[in-house]
Amino acid sequence: MTGAAVKTVFLFPLGTVLFPGGPLPLKIFEQRYHEMTKVCIRDNLPFGACLIREGREVGAAAVPEPVGCLATIEQWEMPNASMFHLLARGGERFRILETQVAANGLLSGQVEMLPPVEPAAPDADCVALLERVIQQIGAQHFAQPVRLDDAAWVAYRLAEMMQIPMTDKQALLEMTRAADLVGYIKNTIKTDG
């Protein structure tokens, strides 16, 4: 991809997929992520949230999937000296070009920013379903402003709630067209009844 912005970011391999605009609540207790969190808060930097391809969240540095999502810390508190409670929000998608592991096990990488997904017209069925969910659980649980006119935003919010394998959620994150995201969501809803 020529001309894509390249950044160096901390990488946080997780057992979940973060979508653009989505919430990421975290409890940070490992020293390496504690240090990452302090730097991100101090310098107002995002970190890269990636699904784990190999390994685990705790212990040795895990191998992340090659596509992840920037996460910006929106809220934080420190109930004690060894714990952070964070709420981060998904931003741009990225592809990892190369990674480095620090002596403390903290992973960082050079990443290229991916373009936003190709837009599509909102799907009436998906919008209606998400509107019902928003009415039931409250708009305060969703990033503001609520963007029901954005097919990708609607599809990402539905995908966050769906009980599907993380590998499927990763495939959704990697899709480049909103129409493909919507198609997957609609097909999965039909299959699940």
N, CA, C and O of each residue as an XYZ file, in Angstrom:
772
protein
N       0.839     -1.172      0.000
C       0.000      0.000      0.000
C       0.886      1.236      0.000
O       1.536      1.527      1.004
N       0.920      1.936     -1.060
C       1.804      3.085     -1.201
C       1.184      4.318     -0.557
O      -0.010      4.583     -0.696
N       2.035      5.068      0.158
C       1.576      6.327      0.714
C       0.812      6.217      2.023
O       0.359      7.233      2.549
N       0.655      5.001      2.569
C      -0.067      4.846      3.831
C       0.797      5.362      4.972
O       2.015      5.181      4.966
N       0.172      6.001      5.948
C       0.890      6.513      7.104
C       1.438      5.347      7.920
O       0.731      4.373      8.179
N       2.706      5.455      8.322
C       3.344      4.433      9.153
C       3.622      5.055     10.514
O       4.131      6.171     10.611
N       3.275      4.309     11.569
C       3.480      4.777     12.936
C       4.147      3.671     13.732
O       4.090      2.499     13.359
N       4.778      4.052     14.830
C       5.265      3.079     15.802
C       4.340      3.168     17.011
O       4.144      4.248     17.570
N       3.777      2.038     17.411
C       2.838      2.014     18.536
C       3.134      0.821     19.437
O       3.695     -0.183     18.999
N       2.747      0.947     20.702
C       2.728     -0.213     21.577
C       1.641     -1.148     21.053
O       0.603     -0.693     20.571
N       1.880     -2.449     21.148
C       0.883     -3.437     20.733
C       0.419     -4.208     21.959
O       1.227     -4.621     22.791
N      -0.886     -4.397     22.059
C      -1.476     -5.105     23.193
C      -2.268     -6.281     22.629
O      -3.430     -6.120     22.254
N      -1.646     -7.476     22.565
C      -2.377     -8.655     22.096
C      -3.418     -9.077     23.138
O      -3.106     -9.234     24.318
N      -4.643     -9.254     22.685
C      -5.768     -9.544     23.575
C      -6.564    -10.741     23.059
O      -6.379    -11.184     21.926
N      -7.431    -11.242     23.890
C      -8.318    -12.336     23.517
C      -9.612    -11.847     22.906
O     -10.597    -12.585     22.869
N      -9.627    -10.609     22.424
C     -10.821    -10.024     21.837
C     -10.425     -9.147     20.650
O      -9.259     -8.793     20.479
N     -11.418     -8.807     19.840
C     -11.210     -7.935     18.683
C     -11.851     -6.586     18.979
O     -13.002     -6.517     19.410
N     -11.099     -5.522     18.747
C     -11.617     -4.164     18.889
C     -11.934     -3.629     17.497
O     -11.098     -3.696     16.595
N     -13.152     -3.094     17.324
C     -13.562     -2.499     16.061
C     -13.495     -0.975     16.152
O     -13.585     -0.418     17.247
N     -13.337     -0.293     15.014
C     -13.388      1.172     15.029
C     -14.680      1.670     15.688
O     -15.777      1.223     15.352
N     -14.525      2.599     16.626
C     -15.676      3.149     17.342
C     -16.130      2.331     18.522
O     -17.004      2.763     19.275
N     -15.550      1.142     18.704
C     -15.997      0.251     19.776
C     -15.306      0.506     21.100
O     -14.218      1.081     21.138
N     -15.942      0.075     22.200
C     -15.367      0.252     23.534
C     -14.423     -0.899     23.888
O     -14.633     -2.038     23.468
N     -13.398     -0.593     24.652
C     -12.473     -1.615     25.136
C     -12.194     -1.360     26.617
O     -11.293     -0.592     26.955
N     -12.970     -2.007     27.511
C     -12.681     -1.880     28.937
C     -11.544     -2.844     29.310
O     -11.558     -4.005     28.901
N     -10.578     -2.373     30.073
C      -9.434     -3.201     30.446
C      -9.075     -2.996     31.906
O      -9.233     -1.905     32.455
N      -8.586     -4.072     32.531
C      -7.956     -3.991     33.841
C      -6.487     -4.312     33.608
O      -6.141     -5.414     33.181
N      -5.635     -3.347     33.891
C      -4.203     -3.469     33.626
C      -3.486     -3.763     34.932
O      -3.514     -2.961     35.865
N      -2.836     -4.932     34.989
C      -2.108     -5.286     36.208
C      -0.686     -5.754     35.917
O       0.166     -5.686     36.803
N      -0.403     -6.225     34.704
C       0.962     -6.650     34.370
C       1.854     -5.418     34.255
O       1.442     -4.398     33.702
N       3.072     -5.514     34.776
C       3.987     -4.374     34.825
C       4.230     -3.765     33.442
O       4.241     -2.542     33.303
N       4.423     -4.600     32.421
C       4.727     -4.063     31.084
C       3.571     -3.216     30.554
O       3.798     -2.187     29.917
N       2.329     -3.643     30.814
C       1.172     -2.873     30.339
C       0.890     -1.685     31.248
O       0.311     -0.686     30.820
N       1.302     -1.802     32.500
C       1.229     -0.675     33.429
C       2.098      0.462     32.902
O       1.672      1.617     32.865
N       3.318      0.123     32.494
C       4.243      1.120     31.945
C       3.706      1.701     30.636
O       3.786      2.908     30.410
N       3.153      0.830     29.770
C       2.551      1.286     28.515
C       1.424      2.283     28.791
O       1.333      3.328     28.145
N       0.575      1.949     29.749
C      -0.568      2.802     30.086
C      -0.102      4.173     30.569
O      -0.660      5.192     30.163
N       0.900      4.209     31.418
C       1.416      5.496     31.914
C       1.899      6.367     30.768
O       1.607      7.562     30.734
N       2.644      5.777     29.817
C       3.151      6.543     28.676
C       1.993      7.025     27.804
O       1.975      8.179     27.376
N       1.026      6.144     27.542
C      -0.116      6.523     26.697
C      -0.929      7.652     27.314
O      -1.372      8.558     26.609
N      -1.126      7.601     28.640
C      -1.873      8.669     29.320
C      -1.051      9.961     29.315
O      -1.563     11.027     28.974
N       0.205      9.858     29.689
C       1.073     11.050     29.774
C       1.203     11.768     28.432
O       1.122     12.994     28.367
N       1.407     10.987     27.352
C       1.680     11.572     26.042
C       0.467     11.575     25.115
O       0.576     11.920     23.939
N      -0.695     11.185     25.657
C      -1.931     11.133     24.878
C      -1.742     10.313     23.586
O      -2.070     10.766     22.489
N      -1.207      9.105     23.753
C      -0.928      8.216     22.628
C      -1.905      7.049     22.602
O      -2.303      6.557     23.657
N      -2.297      6.599     21.415
C      -3.073      5.367     21.337
C      -2.125      4.167     21.408
O      -0.915      4.310     21.238
N      -2.682      3.002     21.657
C      -1.927      1.754     21.545
C      -2.671      0.864     20.552
O      -3.827      1.125     20.219
N      -2.017     -0.161     20.094
C      -2.625     -1.049     19.118
C      -3.217     -2.281     19.779
O      -2.493     -3.057     20.402
N      -4.519     -2.470     19.651
C      -5.194     -3.661     20.170
C      -5.273     -4.690     19.044
O      -5.756     -4.396     17.951
N      -4.790     -5.899     19.331
C      -4.751     -6.966     18.320
C      -5.238     -8.265     18.947
O      -4.964     -8.542     20.115
N      -5.953     -9.049     18.175
C      -6.326    -10.392     18.621
C      -5.065    -11.251     18.689
O      -4.185    -11.136     17.837
N      -4.979    -12.109     19.700
C      -3.850    -13.018     19.835
C      -3.953    -14.121     18.789
O      -4.979    -14.791     18.677
N      -2.891    -14.300     18.035
C      -2.806    -15.413     17.069
C      -2.218    -16.645     17.755
O      -2.713    -17.759     17.587
N      -1.145    -16.425     18.537
C      -0.491    -17.501     19.290
C      -0.089    -16.951     20.642
O       0.395    -15.824     20.748
N      -0.294    -17.759     21.683
C       0.106    -17.360     23.022
C      -1.095    -16.982     23.876
O      -2.238    -17.341     23.592
N      -0.782    -16.236     24.940
C      -1.815    -15.832     25.907
C      -1.630    -14.369     26.283
O      -0.591    -13.767     26.013
N      -2.666    -13.808     26.914
C      -2.597    -12.392     27.331
C      -1.545    -12.172     28.405
O      -0.887    -11.132     28.426
N      -1.383    -13.138     29.293
C      -0.483    -12.994     30.439
C       0.770    -13.823     30.186
O       0.699    -14.914     29.620
N       1.922    -13.295     30.612
C       3.163    -14.045     30.465
C       3.957    -13.574     29.267
O       3.977    -12.386     28.945
N       4.622    -14.530     28.600
C       5.484    -14.204     27.463
C       4.695    -13.447     26.398
O       3.481    -13.608     26.271
N       5.413    -12.614     25.630
C       4.767    -11.814     24.574
C       4.051    -12.737     23.585
O       4.647    -13.668     23.044
N       2.775    -12.463     23.362
C       1.966    -13.247     22.426
C       2.205    -12.762     21.000
O       2.663    -11.641     20.778
N       1.887    -13.625     20.043
C       1.981    -13.254     18.636
C       0.613    -12.713     18.215
O      -0.384    -13.431     18.299
N       0.552    -11.451     17.763
C      -0.742    -10.865     17.397
C      -1.113    -11.169     15.946
O      -0.258    -11.486     15.119
N      -2.412    -11.061     15.661
C      -2.872    -11.077     14.276
C      -2.287     -9.853     13.580
O      -1.998     -8.855     14.240
N      -2.108     -9.909     12.270
C      -1.447     -8.801     11.576
C      -2.277     -7.526     11.439
O      -1.718     -6.457     11.192
N      -3.597     -7.616     11.593
C      -4.448     -6.428     11.501
C      -5.079     -6.175     12.864
O      -5.640     -7.079     13.484
N      -4.976     -4.923     13.320
C      -5.553     -4.542     14.600
C      -6.209     -3.180     14.492
O      -6.426     -2.660     13.398
N      -6.524     -2.610     15.652
C      -7.236     -1.336     15.715
C      -6.586     -0.470     16.786
O      -6.338     -0.935     17.899
N      -6.312      0.788     16.453
C      -5.782      1.705     17.460
C      -6.819      1.895     18.560
O      -8.021      1.941     18.300
N      -6.334      2.005     19.790
C      -7.202      2.215     20.949
C      -6.729      3.454     21.693
O      -5.562      3.547     22.075
N      -7.625      4.397     21.897
C      -7.316      5.627     22.618
C      -7.988      5.578     23.980
O      -9.188      5.322     24.074
N      -7.224      5.820     25.030
C      -7.765      5.785     26.393
C      -8.673      6.994     26.599
O      -8.234      8.137     26.472
N      -9.943      6.735     26.918
C     -10.927      7.805     27.173
C     -11.099      8.073     28.652
O     -11.279      9.218     29.066
N     -11.044      7.014     29.452
C     -11.223      7.151     30.900
C     -10.241      6.214     31.580
O      -9.932      5.137     31.070
N      -9.755      6.637     32.737
C      -8.901      5.745     33.510
C      -9.022      6.073     34.985
O      -9.317      7.202     35.375
N      -8.787      5.060     35.783
C      -8.673      5.250     37.221
C      -7.664      4.241     37.736
O      -7.404      3.217     37.105
N      -7.116      4.542     38.865
C      -6.080      3.699     39.457
C      -6.502      3.379     40.886
O      -6.135      4.092     41.820
N      -7.289      2.285     41.061
C      -7.795      1.979     42.403
C      -6.700      1.620     43.401
O      -6.885      1.764     44.610
N      -5.548      1.146     42.891
C      -4.385      0.915     43.749
C      -3.127      1.048     42.892
O      -3.211      1.193     41.672
N      -1.967      0.997     43.536
C      -0.709      1.278     42.834
C      -0.378      0.260     41.742
O       0.448      0.541     40.873
N      -1.003     -0.907     41.773
C      -0.637     -1.939     40.801
C      -1.756     -2.228     39.789
O      -1.685     -3.225     39.070
N      -2.784     -1.376     39.721
C      -3.919     -1.667     38.845
C      -4.442     -0.394     38.196
O      -4.643      0.624     38.859
N      -4.658     -0.473     36.890
C      -5.361      0.570     36.156
C      -6.678     -0.019     35.665
O      -6.719     -1.172     35.238
N      -7.741      0.754     35.722
C      -8.995      0.424     35.043
C      -9.118      1.428     33.899
O      -9.115      2.639     34.121
N      -9.226      0.913     32.679
C      -9.276      1.771     31.498
C     -10.550      1.554     30.715
O     -11.139      0.473     30.738
N     -10.967      2.601     30.019
C     -11.932      2.476     28.938
C     -11.277      3.137     27.740
O     -11.042      4.345     27.727
N     -10.985      2.318     26.728
C     -10.395      2.827     25.490
C     -11.435      2.714     24.388
O     -12.405      1.966     24.510
N     -11.226      3.464     23.313
C     -12.159      3.486     22.178
C     -11.386      3.173     20.903
O     -10.291      3.691     20.685
N     -11.965      2.327     20.072
C     -11.334      1.941     18.814
C     -11.275      3.090     17.829
O     -12.223      3.864     17.700
N     -10.151      3.192     17.137
C      -9.945      4.221     16.119
C      -9.674      3.587     14.769
O     -10.456      2.766     14.290
N      -8.561      3.972     14.158
C      -8.226      3.478     12.828
C      -7.720      2.036     12.878
O      -7.136      1.591     13.866
N      -7.964      1.329     11.783
C      -7.405     -0.008     11.615
C      -5.968      0.112     11.111
O      -5.611      1.090     10.454
N      -5.150     -0.889     11.423
C      -3.761     -0.884     10.960
C      -3.313     -2.298     10.620
O      -3.931     -3.284     11.024
N      -2.217     -2.368      9.863
C      -1.549     -3.640      9.555
C      -0.137     -3.552     10.126
O       0.562     -2.560      9.919
N       0.280     -4.596     10.846
C       1.614     -4.636     11.437
C       2.637     -4.947     10.350
O       2.491     -5.908      9.594
N       3.671     -4.115     10.287
C       4.769     -4.328      9.343
C       5.909     -5.094     10.001
O       6.488     -5.997      9.398
N       6.227     -4.730     11.238
C       7.253     -5.457     11.994
C       7.039     -5.200     13.477
O       6.435     -4.200     13.866
N       7.543     -6.116     14.303
C       7.376     -5.991     15.754
C       8.732     -6.082     16.451
O       9.700     -6.636     15.929
N       8.752     -5.509     17.663
C       9.907     -5.596     18.546
C       9.385     -5.931     19.936
O       8.301     -5.499     20.328
N      10.174     -6.710     20.677
C       9.818     -7.049     22.051
C      10.867     -6.433     22.966
O      12.059     -6.714     22.840
N      10.409     -5.583     23.895
C      11.312     -4.955     24.860
C      11.745     -5.980     25.910
O      11.181     -7.070     26.003
N      12.738     -5.615     26.683
C      13.254     -6.516     27.726
C      12.158     -6.917     28.714
O      12.189     -8.020     29.260
N      11.179     -6.018     28.949
C      10.097     -6.326     29.892
C       8.957     -7.123     29.244
O       7.956     -7.419     29.897
N       9.112     -7.470     27.958
C       8.081     -8.264     27.275
C       7.039     -7.440     26.550
O       6.133     -7.992     25.927
N       7.162     -6.094     26.628
C       6.186     -5.228     25.959
C       6.451     -5.221     24.459
O       7.575     -4.993     24.011
N       5.412     -5.472     23.705
C       5.496     -5.542     22.252
C       5.201     -4.165     21.668
O       4.282     -3.477     22.114
N       5.973     -3.776     20.686
C       5.659     -2.568     19.918
C       5.877     -2.919     18.457
O       6.487     -3.938     18.133
N       5.376     -2.071     17.588
C       5.521     -2.391     16.186
C       5.389     -1.184     15.290
O       4.813     -0.158     15.653
N       5.940     -1.346     14.115
C       5.708     -0.382     13.046
C       4.447     -0.847     12.339
O       4.350     -2.001     11.921
N       3.481      0.053     12.207
C       2.201     -0.301     11.605
C       1.871      0.698     10.506
O       2.230      1.873     10.587
N       1.182      0.211      9.478
C       0.667      1.127      8.456
C      -0.826      1.262      8.675
O      -1.531      0.278      8.898
N      -1.293      2.494      8.607
C      -2.703      2.757      8.819
C      -3.473      2.331      7.573
O      -3.061      2.606      6.446
N      -4.590      1.661      7.795
C      -5.434      1.207      6.695
C      -6.528      2.237      6.435
O      -6.960      2.930      7.356
N      -6.974      2.340      5.197
C      -8.039      3.305      4.912
C      -9.352      2.849      5.542
O      -9.519      1.664      5.830
N     -10.282      3.775      5.760
C     -11.610      3.379      6.232
C     -12.236      2.412      5.218
O     -11.892      2.425      4.037
N     -13.148      1.588      5.696
C     -13.804      0.654      4.780
C     -14.588      1.428      3.732
O     -15.080      2.529      3.981
N     -14.690      0.825      2.559
C     -15.447      1.434      1.468
C     -16.901      1.539      1.897
O     -17.487      0.527      2.282
N     -17.509      2.721      1.847
C     -18.863      2.897      2.369
C     -19.920      2.157      1.545
O     -19.705      1.792      0.388
N     -21.053      1.955      2.185
C     -22.217      1.353      1.530
C     -23.457      1.993      2.141
O     -23.404      2.593      3.214
N     -24.556      1.853      1.442
C     -25.827      2.363      1.983
C     -26.198      1.553      3.217
O     -25.990      0.339      3.235
N     -26.739      2.187      4.244
C     -27.152      1.450      5.435
C     -28.211      0.404      5.082
O     -29.057      0.629      4.217
N     -28.152     -0.724      5.752
C     -29.129     -1.785      5.560
C     -30.267     -1.598      6.560
O     -30.032     -1.529      7.767
N     -31.488     -1.516      6.064
C     -32.647     -1.213      6.919
C     -32.829     -2.252      8.030
O     -33.163     -1.887      9.157
N     -32.615     -3.540      7.732
C     -32.790     -4.579      8.753
C     -31.756     -4.455      9.868
O     -32.083     -4.583     11.048
N     -30.504     -4.204      9.481
C     -29.451     -4.054     10.487
C     -29.680     -2.803     11.337
O     -29.506     -2.833     12.555
N     -30.067     -1.720     10.698
C     -30.345     -0.476     11.425
C     -31.494     -0.688     12.408
O     -31.412     -0.261     13.559
N     -32.563     -1.346     11.960
C     -33.726     -1.588     12.839
C     -33.329     -2.451     14.041
O     -33.756     -2.193     15.167
N     -32.513     -3.470     13.794
C     -32.068     -4.336     14.886
C     -31.233     -3.549     15.892
O     -31.438     -3.667     17.101
N     -30.300     -2.753     15.399
C     -29.457     -1.974     16.309
C     -30.278     -0.926     17.054
O     -30.023     -0.676     18.232
N     -31.257     -0.309     16.394
C     -32.131      0.648     17.081
C     -32.857     -0.014     18.248
O     -32.990      0.583     19.316
N     -33.330     -1.256     18.047
C     -34.010     -1.988     19.138
C     -33.052     -2.238     20.299
O     -33.418     -2.084     21.465
N     -31.821     -2.624     19.966
C     -30.827     -2.880     21.013
C     -30.530     -1.587     21.777
O     -30.464     -1.592     23.007
N     -30.352     -0.494     21.056
C     -30.065      0.795     21.700
C     -31.209      1.194     22.627
O     -30.971      1.689     23.728
N     -32.454      0.979     22.185
C     -33.611      1.291     23.040
C     -33.605      0.443     24.303
O     -33.938      0.931     25.383
N     -33.225     -0.834     24.172
C     -33.258     -1.739     25.322
C     -32.154     -1.455     26.329
O     -32.396     -1.466     27.536
N     -30.921     -1.195     25.834
C     -29.822     -1.050     26.791
C     -29.381      0.391     27.000
O     -28.638      0.672     27.940
N     -29.820      1.306     26.149
C     -29.523      2.719     26.339
C     -28.406      3.223     25.452
O     -27.392      2.550     25.265
N     -28.598      4.415     24.905
C     -27.631      5.021     23.989
C     -26.305      5.323     24.677
O     -25.276      5.428     24.010
N     -26.315      5.467     26.012
C     -25.073      5.784     26.723
C     -24.046      4.661     26.623
O     -22.872      4.878     26.922
N     -24.464      3.463     26.207
C     -23.541      2.334     26.056
C     -22.862      2.325     24.687
O     -22.096      1.408     24.392
N     -23.123      3.310     23.861
C     -22.573      3.375     22.510
C     -21.796      4.667     22.345
O     -22.116      5.695     22.943
N     -20.752      4.583     21.506
C     -19.977      5.788     21.198
C     -20.905      6.826     20.595
O     -21.776      6.509     19.785
N     -20.704      8.060     20.999
C     -21.525      9.156     20.478
C     -20.742      9.917     19.418
O     -19.530     10.061     19.579
N     -21.326     10.392     18.392
C     -22.750     10.242     18.112
C     -23.062      8.862     17.539
O     -22.223      8.236     16.891
N     -24.286      8.402     17.792
C     -24.766      7.161     17.191
C     -24.877      7.415     15.693
O     -25.482      8.398     15.268
N     -24.290      6.524     14.893
C     -24.186      6.768     13.458
C     -24.946      5.708     12.667
O     -24.340      4.881     11.986
N     -26.256      5.735     12.758
C     -27.090      4.747     12.068
C     -27.075      4.908     10.558
O     -27.552      4.032      9.837
N     -26.527      6.031     10.065
C     -26.440      6.240      8.618
C     -25.121      5.707      8.042
O     -24.863      5.854      6.847
N     -24.288      5.089      8.890
C     -22.990      4.555      8.488
C     -23.060      3.024      8.568
O     -23.092      2.458      9.660
N     -23.084      2.362      7.410
C     -23.261      0.903      7.361
C     -22.168      0.169      8.134
O     -22.453     -0.811      8.821
N     -20.925      0.629      8.031
C     -19.829     -0.038      8.743
C     -19.987      0.132     10.253
O     -19.789     -0.823     11.004
N     -20.341      1.336     10.705
C     -20.519      1.583     12.141
C     -21.604      0.659     12.688
O     -21.428      0.059     13.748
N     -22.711      0.543     11.982
C     -23.819     -0.331     12.416
C     -23.346     -1.781     12.459
O     -23.601     -2.490     13.433
N     -22.657     -2.225     11.405
C     -22.190     -3.616     11.343
C     -21.202     -3.914     12.473
O     -21.268     -4.979     13.088
N     -20.287     -2.980     12.747
C     -19.330     -3.191     13.836
C     -20.037     -3.310     15.185
O     -19.678     -4.162     15.997
N     -21.036     -2.466     15.430
C     -21.740     -2.528     16.715
C     -22.481     -3.866     16.860
O     -22.483     -4.462     17.937
N     -23.103     -4.329     15.785
C     -23.784     -5.626     15.850
C     -22.781     -6.753     16.045
O     -23.029     -7.677     16.819
N     -21.644     -6.685     15.346
C     -20.616     -7.726     15.476
C     -20.090     -7.806     16.907
O     -19.794     -8.896     17.395
N     -19.971     -6.663     17.581
C     -19.493     -6.656     18.968
C     -20.399     -7.470     19.867
O     -19.933     -8.092     20.822
N     -21.691     -7.472     19.574
C     -22.662     -8.146     20.433
C     -22.893     -9.602     20.055
O     -23.430    -10.371     20.852
N     -22.494     -9.985     18.856
C     -22.786    -11.326     18.363
C     -21.884    -12.368     19.016
O     -20.702    -12.131     19.260
N     -22.471    -13.520     19.290
C     -21.718    -14.652     19.830
C     -21.152    -15.453     18.666
O     -21.688    -16.498     18.297
N     -20.062    -14.952     18.092
C     -19.391    -15.615     16.977
C     -17.930    -15.802     17.361
O     -17.430    -15.093     18.234
N     -17.237    -16.742     16.726
C     -15.830    -16.958     17.068
C     -14.996    -15.694     16.848
O     -15.281    -14.893     15.958
N     -13.964    -15.531     17.674
C     -13.086    -14.369     17.527
C     -12.418    -14.364     16.159
O     -12.120    -13.296     15.624
N     -12.181    -15.534     15.588
C     -11.582    -15.573     14.247
C     -12.519    -14.940     13.223
O     -12.054    -14.317     12.269
N     -13.832    -15.090     13.405
C     -14.800    -14.431     12.518
C     -14.784    -12.918     12.739
O     -14.859    -12.145     11.784
N     -14.687    -12.504     13.994
C     -14.618    -11.069     14.275
C     -13.348    -10.473     13.675
O     -13.355     -9.348     13.175
N     -12.254    -11.241     13.730
C     -11.013    -10.769     13.117
C     -11.191    -10.612     11.609
O     -10.724     -9.636     11.022
N     -11.867    -11.576     10.985
C     -12.114    -11.491      9.537
C     -12.952    -10.252      9.213
O     -12.726     -9.603      8.191
N     -13.915     -9.921     10.075
C     -14.727     -8.716      9.869
C     -13.861     -7.460      9.965
O     -14.013     -6.533      9.169
N     -12.951     -7.432     10.943
C     -12.062     -6.276     11.098
C     -11.204     -6.082      9.849
O     -10.890     -4.950      9.480
N     -10.830     -7.171      9.206
C      -9.944     -7.097      8.043
C     -10.680     -6.760      6.743
O     -10.038     -6.445      5.741
N     -12.021     -6.820      6.741
C     -12.781     -6.527      5.521
C     -12.596     -5.079      5.095
O     -12.463     -4.184      5.931
N     -12.590     -4.862      3.792
C     -12.338     -3.518      3.256
C     -13.597     -2.844      2.721
O     -13.552     -1.674      2.341
N     -14.715     -3.559      2.686
C     -15.953     -2.992      2.134
C     -17.091     -3.152      3.146
O     -17.312     -4.239      3.680
N     -17.807     -2.059      3.401
C     -18.937     -2.103      4.333
C     -20.003     -3.088      3.851
O     -20.662     -3.731      4.668
N     -20.178     -3.213      2.536
C     -21.178     -4.147      2.006
C     -20.869     -5.582      2.423
O     -21.787     -6.360      2.682
N     -19.575     -5.944      2.492
C     -19.197     -7.292      2.929
C     -19.479     -7.489      4.417
O     -19.934     -8.555      4.833
N     -19.208     -6.459      5.215
C     -19.519     -6.520      6.650
C     -21.013     -6.759      6.859
O     -21.417     -7.638      7.620
N     -21.820     -5.962      6.169
C     -23.281     -6.066      6.307
C     -23.752     -7.441      5.838
O     -24.605     -8.058      6.475
N     -23.200     -7.917      4.729
C     -23.586     -9.230      4.223
C     -23.319    -10.337      5.228
O     -24.156    -11.220      5.416
N     -22.156    -10.297      5.878
C     -21.835    -11.302      6.895
C     -22.823    -11.225      8.056
O     -23.352    -12.243      8.501
N     -23.064    -10.009      8.538
C     -23.963     -9.820      9.678
C     -25.357    -10.355      9.337
O     -25.944    -11.106     10.116
N     -25.884     -9.966      8.172
C     -27.231    -10.408      7.799
C     -27.299    -11.923      7.653
O     -28.269    -12.545      8.086
N     -26.280    -12.521      7.047
C     -26.260    -13.971      6.865
C     -26.206    -14.695      8.208
O     -26.869    -15.715      8.398
N     -25.413    -14.163      9.136
C     -25.291    -14.774     10.462
C     -26.603    -14.644     11.247
O     -27.011    -15.580     11.936
N     -27.254    -13.491     11.142
C     -28.532    -13.312     11.841
C     -29.576    -14.278     11.288
O     -30.325    -14.876     12.061
N     -29.642    -14.442      9.973
C     -30.584    -15.385      9.358
C     -30.306    -16.809      9.806
O     -31.232    -17.555     10.124
N     -29.020    -17.194      9.833
C     -28.624    -18.548     10.215
C     -28.996    -18.827     11.665
O     -29.468    -19.916     11.991
N     -28.783    -17.843     12.535
C     -29.079    -18.018     13.961
C     -30.574    -17.900     14.255
O     -31.015    -18.202     15.364
N     -31.346    -17.467     13.272
C     -32.796    -17.340     13.450
C     -33.114    -16.096     14.191
O     -34.285    -15.809     14.441
